[in-house]
Amino acid sequence: MPIVRHPFALRWNDNDQYGHVNNTVYYQAMDTAVNTWMIREAGLDPAGDVRGYCVASSCDFRSPVAYPDDLEVGIGVGRLGTTSLTWDLQILRAGDDTPVAEGRFTHVFVDAATQRPVPVPAPIRAAVEEHLLEKVT
């Protein structure tokens, strides 16, 4: 279940010939949201020695949206592994709690030089544990 929300502005050209947002835009929104979160909240350096590669993604579309709708991406983490993390994501109209789409991204962290998996960087792990994992009481 998403914990934080990230705004995602639609553009005029995001609408397709059917008059709604094309499915590829949902993936762009999710990818942008999780990478922005990792950069801002966990110090990810996209040009650094460790990179997060998307190895799997999916999206279930619930209802159409169209420009000029204001959207947000709800960000949560479903699984935090040793070398990977799986994001649980929702696309929502701003101010609404009913998802128009629900998705998942799995990032595997790799050494930029060797392209081999490495542990989830400590700052990312700490930020996820502090801000995105649901607390069990």
Secondary structure by P-SEA (a helix, b strand, c coil): cccbbbbbbbccccccccccccaaaaaaaaaaaaaaaaaacccccccccbbbbbccbbbbbcccccccbbbbbbbbbccccccbbbbbbbbbccccccccccbbbbbbbbcccccccccccaaaaaaaaaccccccc
